[in-house]
């Protein structure tokens, strides 16, 4: 029997980290992500295992909640092999450098305040630095291709399959032998929405003795993409026709690329009024460059756009504002702009500057195209705030606020069930990456529709397979 322990994404969505201790093989870690939201403090806690003992790290994809603690893992002694897709490591570099920069800046600010109080000895060091991130990329990194098995040892094999969530996202299949018996464990990673405008549908897997599956939206089904696109187009058209500007707080990876594809299609279909479209996020700009480079991993419609003019995302109205001074110049534009900027939940980033200059004007609008967590500025605006404070200044909210819920890079309940139905042989199902109340609903649905034994994984619980 082989024990698996989840030291993250157990009864919570974030912090993906799953530890397999093969009896006669390597110790394998699947992901090492950051905890976010109400559990973010757990990112600085001990791992629950010795990083020096980990032989192999497998990475499902480059979102922060799946890669965010890798520099900490290396800092505390991991020097084994990393196996993942090349595109995942390129995106991970962008994500981790951004994370380290924020951590260093936050530490610098806290230290400055503490020095004035004479309490500098109480300020914690940042979780990791930019230099720590660089150390990750000095390790032995082996790049996988989809559907091509990699021999970790003579008796352990891993296969990465397209999960359809973001560029490079993977479902990981681990095949191994124990006492002469063959076993297969599958980690779904984050599974994509089959209606995604950029990514293909998740690839099927044929066999699993144990399936660890995400359950983020296991309790519900998404609103139809068609109605969301129609609402998006209407909001854009009305605002630009009324000589206003559109502000879109957007996540740098996947959501920004989806919005650009949609706007480009509107341009070619003559549905987009003449305007300037700004991608005002250095992180999103770098991610978009990587997406364009790995276009063969994107879906057919994205590649058709590339074949049309040599780029998946670029079109005549589009400008990228990498430098700060270019971002500031957008303020000179009185009307006719679509501004895509981070952060997605308005917790920081350049979107705050655009809010300061444009949120008070009733001709303008804000389009939220992603989930807004409770307590964030984005959620406060969605909930109907009359005014907000940005950089200690009170700003009246007169711009029209739109919350468009149909854009999601995650599979919903029906899609998760459909993916599991494609297995030719499926053993026990283990639920990870979800809140407990949603997992309870999903557990019942799986038991009723698939007649499978389902277990909700608890933190650090030893699951034997």
C-alpha positions in Angstrom: 0.0 0.0 0.0 1.2 3.5 -0.9 0.3 6.5 1.3 -0.7 9.9 -0.2 -1.0 13.0 1.9 -2.4 16.4 0.9 -0.6 19.3 2.5 -2.8 21.8 0.7 -6.0 22.0 -1.4 -7.7 19.8 1.2 -11.1 21.1 2.1 -10.0 24.4 0.5 -9.4 25.5 -3.0 -5.8 26.8 -2.8 -2.3 25.6 -1.7 -2.1 22.5 -4.0 0.5 20.1 -2.5 0.2 16.3 -2.6 2.9 13.9 -1.4 3.3 10.3 -2.6 5.7 8.1 -0.7 6.2 5.1 -3.0 7.4 2.0 -1.0 10.1 1.1 -3.4 10.4 4.2 -5.5 10.9 8.0 -5.4 9.1 10.4 -3.1 6.9 12.4 -5.4 5.3 15.8 -4.8 2.5 17.0 -7.1 2.4 20.8 -7.0 3.6 23.2 -4.3 1.1 26.1 -4.4 0.4 29.2 -2.4 -2.5 29.4 0.0 -4.8 32.4 -0.9 -7.7 34.2 0.6 -8.8 33.4 4.2 -6.1 30.7 4.5 -3.2 32.7 3.1 -1.2 32.7 6.4 -0.7 28.9 6.0 1.8 29.6 3.1 4.5 30.6 5.7 3.9 27.5 7.8 6.0 24.3 7.7 5.3 21.9 4.9 4.4 18.8 6.9 7.2 16.9 5.3 11.0 17.4 4.8 11.6 19.1 1.4 15.1 17.4 1.3 13.3 14.0 1.1 11.3 14.9 -2.1 12.9 13.3 -5.1 10.6 14.6 -7.9 8.2 17.5 -8.2 5.5 17.3 -10.8 3.7 20.5 -11.7 0.1 20.5 -13.1 0.1 24.2 -14.2 1.4 27.7 -13.4 -1.3 29.4 -11.4 0.1 30.7 -8.1 -2.0 28.3 -6.0 -0.1 25.4 -7.7 3.4 26.8 -8.0 3.6 29.6 -5.4 5.6 27.9 -2.7 8.2 26.2 -4.9 10.9 28.8 -4.1 10.2 28.1 -0.4 10.5 24.4 -1.1 13.9 24.9 -2.8 15.0 27.3 -0.1 14.3 24.7 2.6 16.3 21.9 0.8 14.6 20.5 -2.2 17.2 19.8 -4.9 15.5 17.0 -6.9 14.0 16.8 -10.4 11.1 19.0 -11.7 9.0 17.5 -14.4 6.4 19.6 -16.2 5.7 21.2 -19.6 8.0 23.9 -20.9 5.2 26.3 -21.3 4.2 25.8 -17.7 7.8 26.7 -16.5 7.8 29.8 -18.7 4.5 31.0 -17.2 5.6 29.9 -13.7 8.7 32.2 -14.0 6.4 35.2 -14.8 4.1 34.3 -11.9 6.8 33.6 -9.3 8.9 36.7 -10.2 5.8 38.8 -9.7 5.0 37.1 -6.4 8.6 37.6 -5.2 8.5 41.3 -6.2 5.3 41.9 -4.3 6.7 40.0 -1.2 9.9 42.1 -1.3 8.0 45.4 -1.7 5.6 44.5 1.1 8.5 43.6 3.4 10.3 46.9 2.6 7.1 48.8 3.5 6.5 46.9 6.7 10.2 47.3 7.7 10.0 51.1 7.1 7.0 51.4 9.4 8.5 49.1 12.0 11.7 51.2 12.1 9.7 54.3 13.0 8.2 52.3 15.9 11.5 50.7 16.9 10.0 47.2 16.3 12.1 46.2 13.3 13.0 42.9 15.0 9.3 41.9 14.8 9.1 42.1 11.0 9.2 38.7 9.2 11.4 38.1 6.2 9.5 37.7 2.9 8.4 34.2 2.1 11.0 34.2 -0.7 12.9 36.7 -2.8 13.6 37.2 -6.5 16.9 35.5 -6.0 15.1 32.5 -4.5 13.0 32.3 -7.6 16.1 32.2 -9.8 17.3 29.2 -7.8 14.3 27.2 -8.8 15.3 27.4 -12.5 18.8 26.2 -11.7 17.5 22.8 -10.8 17.2 19.7 -13.0 14.1 20.4 -15.0 12.8 17.8 -17.4 10.2 18.9 -19.9 7.2 16.7 -20.8 5.0 16.5 -23.9 1.3 15.7 -23.7 0.5 12.0 -23.9 4.1 10.9 -24.0 5.1 8.8 -20.9 8.3 9.7 -19.0 10.2 7.1 -17.0 10.9 8.5 -13.5 12.5 5.1 -12.6 12.2 1.6 -14.2 9.0 1.0 -12.3 7.5 4.5 -12.1 6.1 6.3 -15.1 4.3 9.7 -15.4 2.1 11.0 -18.3 0.9 14.5 -18.7 -2.4 15.1 -20.5 -4.0 18.4 -21.5 -6.3 19.6 -18.8 -7.7 22.5 -20.9 -7.5 25.0 -18.0 -4.7 27.4 -19.0 -1.7 27.1 -21.3 0.4 24.0 -20.2 -2.2 22.8 -17.7 -2.1 19.1 -17.2 -3.8 16.1 -15.7 -1.0 13.9 -14.3 -1.1 10.1 -14.5 1.3 8.2 -12.3 1.8 4.5 -13.1 3.9 2.4 -10.7 4.5 -1.2 -9.5 4.2 -2.3 -5.9 5.0 -5.9 -5.0 4.6 -6.8 -8.6 1.1 -5.2 -8.9 0.5 -2.3 -11.3 -1.2 0.7 -9.9 -2.4 4.1 -11.4 -3.0 7.3 -9.6 -4.4 10.3 -11.5 -4.4 13.9 -10.4 -6.8 15.9 -12.5 -5.2 19.3 -11.9 -7.6 22.1 -12.6 -9.9 20.9 -15.4 -10.9 23.5 -18.0 -14.3 24.6 -19.3 -15.2 22.8 -22.5 -16.5 26.2 -23.9 -13.2 28.0 -23.3 -12.4 30.5 -26.1 -8.7 29.8 -26.0 -8.0 26.3 -24.6 -9.1 22.9 -26.0 -11.4 20.6 -24.0 -9.6 18.4 -21.3 -8.2 15.2 -22.7 -9.7 12.0 -21.4 -7.9 9.5 -19.2 -8.6 5.8 -19.6 -7.7 4.2 -16.2 -7.2 5.2 -12.5 -7.2 3.0 -9.4 -7.4 6.3 -7.5 -8.5 9.6 -8.9 -7.8 12.9 -7.1 -10.1 15.4 -8.7 -10.7 19.1 -8.3 -14.1 20.2 -7.0 -14.0 24.0 -7.2 -17.4 24.2 -9.0 -18.6 20.7 -8.0 -21.8 22.1 -6.6 -23.0 24.1 -9.6 -23.1 24.6 -13.4 -22.0 27.8 -15.2 -24.1 30.3 -16.9 -24.1 29.8 -20.6 -21.1 31.3 -22.4 -23.3 32.6 -25.2 -25.3 34.8 -22.9 -22.2 36.1 -21.2 -20.6 37.0 -24.5 -23.7 38.8 -25.6 -23.8 40.8 -22.3 -20.1 41.6 -22.8 -20.5 42.8 -26.3 -23.5 44.9 -25.4 -21.7 46.6 -22.5 -18.7 47.4 -24.7 -20.8 48.8 -27.6 -23.0 50.9 -25.4 -20.1 52.5 -23.5 -18.0 53.3 -26.5 -21.1 54.6 -28.4 -21.8 57.0 -25.5 -18.2 58.3 -25.7 -17.1 56.5 -22.6 -14.3 54.2 -21.6 -14.4 50.5 -20.5 -12.2 49.3 -17.6 -11.8 45.5 -17.3 -10.0 44.3 -14.2 -8.5 41.0 -15.4 -6.3 38.1 -14.3 -3.1 38.1 -16.3 -3.1 34.4 -17.3 -6.0 32.9 -19.3 -8.7 35.5 -18.6 -6.8 38.4 -20.4 -6.1 36.1 -23.3 -9.8 35.1 -23.5 -10.9 38.8 -23.5 -8.4 39.6 -26.3 -9.6 36.7 -28.5 -13.2 37.9 -28.0 -12.3 41.5 -28.8 -10.4 40.4 -31.9 -13.3 38.4 -33.1 -15.6 41.4 -32.6 -13.1 43.5 -34.6 -13.1 41.1 -37.6 -16.9 40.7 -37.4 -17.3 44.5 -37.4 -19.0 44.5 -34.0 -16.3 46.5 -32.2 -16.7 50.3 -32.6 -13.4 52.2 -33.4 -11.4 52.4 -30.2 -8.1 51.8 -28.5 -7.6 48.6 -26.6 -4.9 48.7 -24.0 -3.4 45.7 -22.2 -2.0 47.6 -19.2 -0.3 44.8 -17.2 3.3 43.8 -17.6 2.5 40.3 -16.3 -0.4 39.9 -18.7 1.7 41.2 -21.6 4.4 38.6 -20.9 1.8 35.8 -20.5 0.2 36.8 -23.8 3.6 36.5 -25.5 4.0 33.0 -24.1 0.5 32.0 -25.2 1.2 33.2 -28.7 4.4 31.3 -28.8 2.7 28.0 -27.8 -0.3 28.5 -30.0 -0.3 24.8 -31.1 -1.5 24.0 -27.6 -4.5 26.3 -28.0 -7.9 25.5 -29.6 -8.9 25.6 -33.2 -10.5 29.0 -33.1 -7.4 30.6 -31.6 -5.2 29.0 -34.3 -7.6 30.2 -37.0 -7.0 33.8 -35.7 -3.3 33.2 -35.9 -3.5 31.8 -39.4 -5.5 34.9 -40.4 -2.9 37.5 -39.6 0.1 35.9 -37.8 -1.0 36.5 -34.2 -3.6 34.9 -31.9 -4.3 38.1 -30.1 -3.0 41.2 -31.9 -5.3 43.4 -34.0 -5.1 47.0 -35.2 -6.8 48.6 -32.2 -4.6 46.8 -29.6 -1.7 48.4 -27.7 0.5 46.9 -25.0 1.7 49.3 -22.3 4.6 47.6 -20.6 6.3 50.8 -19.1 4.8 52.9 -16.3 5.0 56.1 -18.4 3.0 54.4 -21.2 0.3 53.5 -18.6 0.2 57.0 -17.3 -0.4 58.4 -20.8 -3.6 56.5 -21.1 -5.1 59.1 -18.7 -4.9 61.6 -21.5 -7.5 59.7 -23.5 -10.9 61.2 -22.8 -13.0 58.5 -24.5 -13.0 55.5 -26.8 -10.7 53.3 -24.7 -10.9 49.7 -23.4 -8.4 49.2 -20.6 -7.5 45.7 -19.5 -5.4 45.9 -16.3 -4.6 43.9 -13.2 -5.4 42.9 -10.7 -8.4 40.8 -11.4 -10.0 41.5 -8.0 -8.7 45.1 -7.8 -6.5 44.3 -4.8 -3.6 46.2 -6.4 -2.0 46.9 -9.7 -2.6 49.5 -12.4 -6.4 49.1 -12.5 -6.5 51.2 -9.3 -5.0 54.2 -11.1 -7.6 53.9 -13.9 -10.4 53.7 -11.3 -9.0 56.9 -9.7 -9.2 58.8 -13.1 -12.4 57.3 -14.5 -14.7 55.6 -11.9 -16.4 58.9 -11.1 -17.5 59.5 -14.7 -21.0 58.2 -15.5 -20.1 57.7 -19.2 -17.6 55.0 -18.3 -18.1 51.3 -17.3 -16.4 48.5 -15.4 -16.7 45.0 -16.6 -15.8 42.3 -14.1 -15.2 39.0 -15.9 -13.9 36.9 -13.0 -14.9 35.8 -9.5 -14.6 38.6 -6.9 -13.8 37.2 -3.4 -15.5 38.6 -0.4 -13.6 41.6 1.1 -11.9 42.6 -2.1 -12.4 46.0 -3.7 -13.8 44.2 -6.7 -16.5 42.6 -4.6 -17.3 45.9 -2.9 -17.9 47.5 -6.3 -20.0 44.5 -7.5 -22.1 44.8 -4.4 -23.0 48.4 -5.3 -20.8 50.7 -3.3 -21.5 54.4 -3.9 -18.0 55.4 -3.2 -14.6 53.9 -2.5 -11.2 55.0 -1.3 -8.1 54.7 -3.5 -4.7 55.9 -2.3 -6.4 57.7 0.6 -8.7 59.6 -1.7 -12.5 59.3 -1.8 -13.8 58.4 -5.3 -17.5 58.6 -6.2 -18.7 55.5 -8.1 -20.8 56.8 -11.1 -19.5 54.4 -13.8 -21.8 51.5 -14.6 -20.7 48.2 -13.0 -21.2 45.0 -14.9 -20.6 41.5 -13.4 -20.4 38.9 -16.2 -20.3 35.5 -14.6 -20.1 33.1 -17.6 -16.3 33.3 -18.2 -14.6 30.5 -16.2 -11.5 28.5 -16.8 -12.9 25.7 -14.5 -15.1 22.9 -15.5 -18.5 23.0 -13.8 -20.4 20.1 -12.2 -21.7 18.6 -15.4 -18.3 18.9 -17.1 -16.5 17.2 -14.2 -19.0 14.3 -14.3 -18.7 14.1 -18.1 -14.9 13.9 -17.8 -15.1 11.1 -15.2 -17.6 9.2 -17.4 -14.9 8.9 -20.1 -12.7 6.7 -17.9 -12.9 3.0 -19.1 -11.9 1.9 -15.6 -12.2 4.1 -12.6 -11.6 3.1 -8.9 -12.1 5.3 -5.8 -12.6 9.0 -6.2 -10.9 11.6 -3.9 -12.1 15.2 -3.8 -9.5 18.0 -3.5 -9.4 21.7 -4.5 -12.8 22.7 -3.1 -14.6 24.1 -0.1 -16.1 21.4 2.2 -19.8 22.4 1.7 -19.4 22.3 -2.1 -17.5 19.0 -1.9 -20.4 17.4 0.1 -22.8 18.3 -2.8 -20.4 17.0 -5.4 -19.7 13.8 -3.5 -23.4 13.0 -3.5 -23.8 13.7 -7.2 -20.8 11.4 -8.1 -22.2 8.6 -5.9 -25.7 8.9 -7.5 -24.6 9.3 -11.1 -21.4 7.2 -11.3 -21.9 4.8 -8.4 -18.4 5.3 -7.2 -16.9 5.4 -3.7 -16.0 9.0 -2.9 -13.8 10.4 -0.1 -13.3 14.1 0.8 -9.6 14.4 1.6 -8.6 16.1 4.8 -5.3 18.1 5.4 -2.3 15.7 6.0 -4.6 12.7 6.1 -2.9 9.5 5.0 -4.8 8.0 2.2 -3.6 4.4 1.3 -4.0 3.1 -2.2 
